[in-house]
Amino acid sequence: MDDETETAGDPLEARFPELAKLREQHKGRVHAFDADEFGLVVVAKPRNKEVYRTYIRELRNDKLDDAVAIEKFAMACVVYPEDRKRVQSLFDEYPAFAQLVANRGEQLCGLGFRELGK
């Protein structure tokens, strides 16, 4: 899977015209992936800030299995495609991709693990 980040005019925009619109909607703050045999997956900061805080709490408090918390947050970060069942099938087949998406979502939130105590 190829990872393309925040660069306008990249080759992914030529292949996936919807990417330019998504970048515009999210003020350029997106990560785009060309997931082999799946297509375009675009990640952005969740609109609801509480989603990130909940994710961190779930990881810290062991309320959920870490993999479940990571997948839940990753799903909240995916803004394209809108077909959640399709994204879920990708995460089921490639659990490491859900981790990658969650990491990118965390970066887009602008907070790292040093912020956990706040």
Protein Blocks (a to p, Z undefined) as FASTA:
>chain_A
ZZdehighiaklmmmmmlmmmmmmnnopacddddehkbpcdddddfblmlmmmmmmmmmn
omacfklmmmmmmmmmpmbdfblmlmmmmmmmmmmlmmmmmmmmmmmnopafklmmZZ
